[in-house]
């Protein structure tokens, strides 16, 4: 197996230059980088990460904890984080918690024991005890929160403007003539749940519409709760049924669609549907869904960049940095033809 000294000799550079090219920690001219990379390929060189971690006290490994691997929202986020990590010569290891605090605590303990350099985290929605997270932070592990943010934590974060995104979505439904708009929202103890519900309420208030309690359902961000909730809404007397539904995430939207199909309710002719989150396979559903699209890949990518900047001490100071990205309302068949068909 080739050594770093042999690579340096083949490329005609110092060992330090080879190390700088391999780690990306110092800017190297394109000519030197090309020579080093060519020597690495020719000699099939593989750096000894174990030896390097003993010297630098860094494993070049980042942990990523997501709350629900079955949620179609997360794969692109993981992909973005992985691409950013690899670009900076870090390995990304991903863990799923099923949104269970006890499982999250178990993963946090493993990450600490295995000396991960940093952590990208989607906090479990029922977490109230922040001490395990703060303990990691105090021990020197940088943490960046993605999607869900607890304002009391001293961590960097990347999220979207949930209030504005949901507000624009409900405003679209109101513009189509809907007045009885149901909201199927997730846990309101979670920031994104509160923010998306706030956007819904703001849109109603600005349009002079009353918030109707029986049209609001608060549950979990899961398909099963949305399915049960939609069945309840459909059981209301015809004059009290919603004419439109705003669903607060993609998993719940799948539950809504299942209930509508089961009861023979046509969308958008009988009930219009709009959702927060743009399903990756949205074009496979009929009708095609009107949705609030999030830049999921960019959330993961930017989160990893913030974390690596902390690891390389490139951040200006220790003040938490909060990146809030924009959403995009994509209008499709599930709402677009409401006026023409129903009015």
N, C-alpha and C positions, 0 to 999 in steps of 0.2 A: 504494500500500500504506500502510495506517494506521501511525502511529508511536505509541510509548508516551505521548508528550506529548498526542497527540490523544485517546487513551483516557482519560488523567487529566482532561483538560478536559471530555470528555463525561460522565464519572462525577462530576466535581466534587471530585476528590481530588488528592493530590500524586502525582508520578511515583514517589516512594518507596513509597507505598501500593499502587500498581499492581504494582510489582515484588514487594512482599511477598506479594500475593495470587497472583501468577503462580508464584512459587518456593515458596510455602508455608514459607518460612524463618522468618517472624515471624507470630505469631497476630494476626489481624485480625478485627474485629467482624463479625457476620453481615450487618449492614446495609451496611457498606462493601464486604464481599466480594460481596454481591448486586449492588451498583451497578457495581463494576468488571467482574464477569463479564457483566453486561448490556451494558456498553459494548464489551467485547471481542467479543461476538456481533454487535452491531449494526455495528461497524466492520470485522468479519472480521479482527481483529488477529492476527498471528502473530509471536511474539517472535523476534528474531534471536539464535539460540543461538550462532552463531559469534562475534559481537561480544561476547556475554555471557561466553563461555568465555575470551576474551582478557583480559577485565577481572577475572574471578573465578578464573581458572586452573582452572576445572572445566568439563567438557564436558556434565554432567548425563546421562552415559551409563554404564551398568553392564554389564560383561561377565559372561556365565554359561557355564561350561564343564561339559558333561555327558559321561559316559563312553560312552554307547551310546544313540543316538537311537531305535534299534529296540526298546529295552526299554520295555514298557508302564508301567513304574514312573515314568518321567521326565516325560511330558507334563503331568500334574497339578502336579508340582513346578515346572515352568517356568511354568505358568499362575499359580500362587500368587505366584512371584517377580515376574512381569510385572504382576500386579494391584497388588502393594505398590509397585513402582517407579513405575507410572503415577500412583498416588494421591499420591505425593510429587514428581511432576513429573520423574521420571527415565525415560530410555529404556533398555530391556533388549535386549541383543544376545546371542544364544545361539550357542554353538559345540559341535560334536560331535568327540570324539577317537577314537572306536572303541576306547577303552581302550588306546590306543597312546601310550607315553611320548614318542616322537619327534614325534608329531602334537601332543601337548599342549604340548611345548616350542615348537613353531612358533606355536601359537595364543597362548601367553604372550608371545612376542616381538612378535607383531602387536598385542596389547593394549597393551603398553608403548609401542610406536611411535605408536599412535593415541591415546595419552593418556586411556585409560579411567579413570574416577574410582575404581572399585573392582571387585572380582571375587567372584562366587559360584562355588565350585569343587567338583566331584566328582572327586577325585584318581584318575588312572589307576592301576589295581590293581597294576601292576608297577613303579611309581616307587620308586626307592631313593635317588636323588640329589635332595635337597630344595633345593639351591642356587638353581635358577631361581625357585622360589617365594619363598625368603627374600630374594633380590635385589629382587624386586618390592615385598615388604613393607618392606625397608630404604629403598627409593626413595620410600616414602610412600603406596603403594597398599594400602588395607585389603582384606583377604581373609577371607571367611567360608567354611568348609568345610561341605558338605552331605553327609549320608549316611555318607561315609567320613571318618574322622578319624585323623590321625597325632598322637599325644599329644606328640611332640617339637616340633611347630610352634606358634608363638605367635599362632595365629589363633582368632577366634571360630568356633563350630561349632553346627550343629543336626543332631541325629540322633535315633534312637529307642533304646529299651531292647531291643536285639537278644537279649540273654541271656534275659531274662524272657519275651519273646514266643515264642521257640523252645521254651523250657522248658514253657510252658503248652500249647503245641501238642502236644509229645510226651507230656506228662502226660495229655492228652485221649485219645491213642491207647492209652496204657497202661490208662487207666480202662475202655476198651472191651474189654480182654482181650488186647491184642497183647503179645507177648513178643519176637518177632523183628522189630524195627523198623529198617529201613535208613535211612541218612542220606546224601543226595546233596548235598554241600556244595561251595561255591566255594573259591577260592584262600585258603588259611589264612594267607598272608602279608598279607592284607587284614583290617583290623580287624573288619568285619562278618562275614567268613568265620569267623574265630576265635570271635567272640562267639556266633554262631548255633550253631556246633558245640559250644561250651561249654554252651549251654542244653540241647542234645540230651543231652550226657553227664551233666549234672546231673540231668535228669529220670530217666535210667536208674539212676543211682547211688542216688537217693533212693527209688526203687522196688525197690532190691535186685537190679537186673538187670545182667547182665554186658554190657560193650561187646564186640560180636562184630566182629572186624576185617574179615571178608569182606563184612559188610553196610555198611561205610563206604566211600564213594567221594569222593575229593577231586579236583576239577577246576577248570574255569572257570565263571563265572556265565553260561553260554551253553547254548542248546538242544541243540547237537550233542553236547557232552560228557555231558549228562544222558541223551540218547537211547542212546548207546553204553553208558553205565553201567547203565542199566535193562535193556538186552539181556543184559548180563553177569549181573545179578542173576536174571533169568528163566531163565538157562541152568543155574543151580544145581540140584542134585537137589531134588525136591519137599520133602523133610523139612528142607532147609536154606534154602529160599527165604524171603524176608521175607513176613510177612503184612500189613505196612504199610510205607509209604515216607514219610519226611519230606524234602521238597524245599526247599532254602534260598533259592530266589527264583523269580519267575514265569516267566522265560525257561526255566529248567531244568525247570519243571513242564510246559511245552509239550513238551519232549523226552521226559519220562516218559510223558505221555499218548500221544504218537506211538508209542512202543515198546509200550505196553500194547495199543493198538488193533491194531498190526501183528501181535502174537503172540496175539490173541484172548483176552486176559486181562480179565476183568470187574472193574470197580471199583464198589463196594467188596466185591463178593461174594468175589473171589479175592484181591485186594490192595487195602487201603485206602490213600488218598492224602491227605496234608495238606501245605500249602505256606506258606512265608513269602512275603508279598505277596498282595494281593487283586487279581486281574486285573480291569481295568476292564470287560471283557466277560464276567465270570465266569458270568453267567446264560445265556450262549450255549453254555456247555459242559455236557454231560451225562456223568457226574453233576455237579451243581453242587458246586464245590470248597470244602472246609473250608480256611480260610486265616487267616493272621495279617495283619490289615489295618493298614497304616501310614497316618498322616495326611499323605499326600504333598503335598497342596495347602498345608497348614499349614507343612510343612518349608520349602517354597520361600518362602512369605509371610514367615515369621518370620526366615528367613535374610536376605531383602532388608531387612527392618526393622533388623536388627542392623547390616547394612552401612551403611545410610543414617544411622543414629545415629552411626556412626564418622565418616562424611563430614561430618556437621553438628556434630561434636565434642560430641555429647550423651551419650556414654558417660561413666560416672563416673570411670573410670581406664583405664589401658592393659592391665590384667589380662585375659587371654582369658576370654571368657564362653562357657560350654558349656550349651546347651539340649538336654535329653533328653526326648523326647516318649513318650507311652504308645502301645502297640499294642492291638489288639482282636482276640480270637480269635472268628472267625465260623464256627460249626459248620453244615455243610450235608451234602448227600447222600453225598459221597465217603468219609465215615467214619461217619455217624450210624447206619446200620443194620447195623453189623458184627455185633454180638452176635446179633441176631435171625436173620440169614441164615447165620451161620457157626458158631454154638455150639449 
